[in-house]
């Protein structure tokens, strides 16, 4: 745990120093992931890590616990003072690596109120990456986005098929035009494709392209952080 905490805090400080607007922790190394729940040790560990990261940086913190352990992620976020959580299968169901992941909006939103965590924003994946959506093939991404908004998500996330896979800019545009809540990009952002999403995305989750060799499990590449922030600032100027 000491080593994990030190790495998380070090990376969070690097992101803040480079000019990123928020950081998020996720138990991605904790493979294989159970479906719709988390081991007590995972929840406890994420709380410890989240608390130390929260103390180390001033920018907002987000929490995700795989796979679809949304209640646990919300509880951790509330306990450590995080600003948001990433929720899988908020509306509609899908088949993930871990199996069937059912929709959770009613359970999660009511749970948020019951523990007094209304200040934690729920950012919901739609047509989640690493998942099969054959059971909802008659529901397109815009329908899923508007359903998430109707069921009180605070934002929606559009991703590519896999980690590091770019989202379809046209789908991002369609979702952005259909909802009145923030639209996030959930995968595949690089300094080279940033401009494709800025007109329609309100936030972008970036991981793999900032690591050595573009691999999510590798250490951060400091030059990549500076390059992305510099490109972002130039595009907004």
Backbone torsions as a table, in degrees:
resi	resn	phi	psi	omega
1	UNK	NA	-38.7	-179.2
2	UNK	-59.6	-44.2	-179.8
3	UNK	-65.2	-41.6	179.5
4	UNK	-63.0	-45.3	179.6
5	UNK	-62.0	-44.3	-179.5
6	UNK	-61.2	-41.0	178.9
7	UNK	-66.0	-45.1	-179.2
8	UNK	-62.0	-44.1	-179.8
9	UNK	-65.9	-42.5	179.6
10	UNK	-61.5	-44.3	180.0
11	UNK	-67.3	-40.8	179.2
12	UNK	-60.1	-42.4	178.9
13	UNK	-65.0	-37.8	178.9
14	UNK	-64.5	-42.5	177.9
15	UNK	-62.9	-45.6	-179.7
16	UNK	-62.3	-45.3	-179.2
17	UNK	-62.0	-36.0	-179.2
18	UNK	-73.5	-16.9	178.0
19	UNK	108.7	13.3	176.5
20	UNK	-69.9	154.3	-172.9
21	UNK	-92.7	-14.6	-179.9
22	UNK	-165.1	164.8	173.2
23	UNK	-131.7	159.0	178.4
24	UNK	-140.7	140.7	175.1
25	UNK	-108.6	146.6	-175.8
26	UNK	-149.0	143.1	-177.6
27	UNK	-86.5	50.5	-172.4
28	UNK	-68.6	-25.6	178.3
29	UNK	-80.2	-4.2	-172.4
30	UNK	-87.9	45.1	-174.7
31	UNK	-82.3	151.9	-8.8
32	UNK	-78.4	154.8	-174.7
33	UNK	-94.3	136.3	172.1
34	UNK	-73.6	164.2	-177.9
35	UNK	-93.2	126.1	171.7
36	UNK	62.9	18.0	177.5
37	UNK	-157.0	167.5	177.0
38	UNK	-135.9	143.4	175.1
39	UNK	-60.0	144.3	178.3
40	UNK	-54.0	-35.1	178.9
41	UNK	-64.8	-37.3	177.7
42	UNK	-65.2	-46.4	179.7
43	UNK	-61.6	-43.3	178.9
44	UNK	-63.6	-44.1	-179.8
45	UNK	-62.9	-44.0	179.6
46	UNK	-63.2	-32.1	177.7
47	UNK	-67.7	-44.7	178.7
48	UNK	-62.5	-47.3	179.9
49	UNK	-62.4	-46.0	-179.5
50	UNK	-60.9	-40.0	179.4
51	UNK	-63.2	-43.0	-179.1
52	UNK	-69.8	-38.3	176.5
53	UNK	-65.8	-42.7	-179.6
54	UNK	-59.5	-36.6	179.5
55	UNK	-75.2	-20.9	-171.4
56	UNK	-92.3	-20.8	-178.6
57	UNK	-134.0	158.4	-179.4
58	UNK	-97.2	-16.5	-179.2
59	UNK	-73.7	158.3	-178.3
60	UNK	-59.5	152.7	-179.9
61	UNK	-119.7	140.8	174.6
62	UNK	-121.7	160.8	-177.5
63	UNK	-131.0	137.0	167.1
64	UNK	-137.5	137.1	175.4
65	UNK	-125.5	122.5	-177.4
66	UNK	-87.6	152.5	-12.3
67	UNK	-99.3	117.2	177.5
68	UNK	66.5	25.1	176.7
69	UNK	-82.3	67.8	-169.0
70	UNK	-74.2	-37.5	176.6
71	UNK	-63.2	-43.0	179.3
72	UNK	-63.6	-42.2	178.9
73	UNK	-63.2	-41.0	178.5
74	UNK	-64.1	-42.4	179.6
75	UNK	-64.0	-42.6	177.6
76	UNK	-62.5	-46.3	-179.9
77	UNK	-57.4	-44.3	-179.9
78	UNK	-64.9	-42.9	-176.3
79	UNK	-66.1	-36.3	-174.6
80	UNK	-97.9	-2.4	-179.7
81	UNK	80.7	30.3	176.4
82	UNK	-75.7	159.8	-175.0
83	UNK	-94.1	-25.5	-176.2
84	UNK	-154.3	165.3	174.0
85	UNK	-134.8	152.6	176.6
86	UNK	-101.5	121.2	-174.7
87	UNK	-110.0	128.3	174.8
88	UNK	-92.7	148.1	177.3
89	UNK	49.9	49.3	177.0
90	UNK	-66.5	-48.0	171.6
91	UNK	-126.0	149.1	-175.9
92	UNK	62.8	161.4	-177.0
93	UNK	-110.5	163.8	173.7
94	UNK	-153.3	171.4	175.6
95	UNK	-104.7	118.8	179.2
96	UNK	-105.4	179.9	174.9
97	UNK	-53.2	-35.4	-175.0
98	UNK	-85.7	-5.1	-178.9
99	UNK	118.9	-155.8	-175.7
100	UNK	-74.1	127.8	178.8
101	UNK	-118.8	109.6	-175.4
102	UNK	-86.2	161.0	179.5
103	UNK	-65.4	149.6	-171.5
104	UNK	-133.5	6.5	-170.6
105	UNK	-54.9	-50.1	-176.9
106	UNK	-61.3	-45.4	-179.9
107	UNK	-63.1	-45.8	-173.0
108	UNK	-71.7	-44.3	-178.8
109	UNK	-66.2	-40.0	177.0
110	UNK	-67.9	-38.2	177.6
111	UNK	-64.0	-40.5	178.0
112	UNK	-57.3	-43.9	179.2
113	UNK	-67.5	-38.8	-174.5
114	UNK	-66.2	-27.6	179.0
115	UNK	-102.8	8.3	176.9
116	UNK	70.2	35.2	-175.4
117	UNK	-108.0	30.5	-176.2
118	UNK	-62.1	-17.3	179.2
119	UNK	-80.2	-8.1	175.8
120	UNK	-87.9	116.9	-178.6
121	UNK	-76.6	138.9	176.9
122	UNK	-100.1	112.5	179.1
123	UNK	-105.5	114.1	-167.1
124	UNK	-102.7	129.5	171.9
125	UNK	-69.0	142.4	172.0
126	UNK	-125.0	137.4	-172.7
127	UNK	47.0	58.8	-171.7
128	UNK	-52.9	141.6	173.9
129	UNK	-66.5	165.4	-177.8
130	UNK	56.0	37.4	-176.6
131	UNK	-148.3	154.6	173.9
132	UNK	-102.1	134.2	-174.8
133	UNK	-118.6	27.4	-178.9
134	UNK	-62.1	-34.1	-178.2
135	UNK	-70.4	-14.3	176.5
136	UNK	-124.7	33.3	-175.9
137	UNK	-67.0	-19.0	177.1
138	UNK	-87.3	3.6	177.1
139	UNK	-113.6	114.8	-178.1
140	UNK	-84.3	175.5	-172.2
141	UNK	-66.4	-31.1	177.6
142	UNK	-68.3	-42.0	177.0
143	UNK	-61.4	-40.4	179.2
144	UNK	-67.7	-37.4	178.9
145	UNK	-65.2	-44.7	-179.4
146	UNK	-68.6	-31.8	175.8
147	UNK	-66.5	-41.2	178.1
148	UNK	-62.5	-40.7	177.2
149	UNK	-64.0	-43.5	179.9
150	UNK	-61.9	-34.0	-179.0
151	UNK	-91.6	17.6	166.1
152	UNK	81.0	24.7	168.8
153	UNK	-65.2	148.5	179.6
154	UNK	-92.1	-7.1	177.6
155	UNK	-176.2	163.0	177.6
156	UNK	-126.7	153.4	-176.9
157	UNK	-119.6	126.5	176.0
158	UNK	-107.7	125.9	-177.1
159	UNK	-125.3	173.7	169.3
160	UNK	-84.2	-165.8	-177.2
161	UNK	-73.1	-35.0	-174.5
162	UNK	-138.2	171.4	171.6
163	UNK	-57.2	134.1	-178.4
164	UNK	76.2	-0.5	177.5
165	UNK	-88.2	126.1	-176.7
166	UNK	-65.8	145.1	173.5
167	UNK	-73.6	155.4	177.8
168	UNK	-75.9	114.9	-178.3
169	UNK	-56.8	-33.5	179.7
170	UNK	-66.9	-39.1	177.0
171	UNK	-66.1	-39.1	177.1
172	UNK	-60.4	-43.8	179.9
173	UNK	-62.2	-46.0	-178.1
174	UNK	-63.8	-41.8	179.1
175	UNK	-65.7	-44.5	-179.3
176	UNK	-59.1	-37.4	-179.8
177	UNK	-76.3	-16.4	-174.6
178	UNK	-97.4	-20.7	-175.1
179	UNK	-121.1	161.9	179.1
180	UNK	-112.2	18.8	175.1
181	UNK	-115.0	160.3	-177.3
182	UNK	-59.2	143.5	177.1
183	UNK	-111.6	122.4	-179.3
184	UNK	-106.4	152.3	170.2
185	UNK	-98.1	132.3	-172.0
186	UNK	-106.2	-2.0	-179.3
187	UNK	-166.8	158.1	168.7
188	UNK	77.6	11.1	-179.3
189	UNK	-77.0	131.9	174.4
190	UNK	-135.2	169.4	176.9
191	UNK	-65.5	-21.8	-178.0
192	UNK	-80.9	-31.1	-177.3
193	UNK	-107.1	4.9	-177.1
194	UNK	-53.7	-41.3	-175.6
195	UNK	-64.9	-22.8	-179.2
196	UNK	-69.4	-23.0	-172.9
197	UNK	-108.1	-22.3	-173.6
198	UNK	-54.8	-37.4	-178.6
199	UNK	-63.7	-23.1	-172.0
200	UNK	-126.2	-6.4	-179.0
201	UNK	-104.1	140.2	178.3
202	UNK	-95.4	-21.4	179.0
203	UNK	-156.9	159.0	-178.6
204	UNK	-139.5	129.6	175.9
205	UNK	-93.7	121.0	-174.5
206	UNK	-122.4	132.0	178.9
207	UNK	-140.8	-71.9	-170.0
208	UNK	-56.4	-42.9	-174.7
209	UNK	-69.2	-10.7	179.9
210	UNK	-98.2	2.0	-178.7
211	UNK	-103.6	159.4	177.8
212	UNK	-57.1	128.4	178.7
213	UNK	70.1	9.3	-179.5
214	UNK	69.5	19.7	-178.5
215	UNK	-105.7	126.7	-172.6
216	UNK	-56.2	-30.8	-174.9
217	UNK	-86.0	-3.4	-178.8
218	UNK	-87.2	166.7	176.9
219	UNK	-65.0	160.4	176.5
220	UNK	-63.4	147.7	172.9
221	UNK	-108.6	101.1	-172.8
222	UNK	-50.8	-39.6	-178.9
223	UNK	-62.1	-31.9	179.9
224	UNK	-68.0	-35.9	178.2
225	UNK	-62.4	-48.3	-179.0
226	UNK	-63.8	-39.7	-179.3
227	UNK	-63.1	-44.4	-178.5
228	UNK	-65.7	-45.9	-179.9
229	UNK	-63.6	-41.8	179.2
230	UNK	-61.8	-44.0	178.8
231	UNK	-64.2	-43.3	178.7
232	UNK	-58.8	-47.8	-177.9
233	UNK	-65.0	-36.7	178.9
234	UNK	-67.4	-38.4	-179.9
235	UNK	-67.8	-29.9	-179.6
236	UNK	-85.8	-16.2	-176.5
237	UNK	-66.7	NA	NA
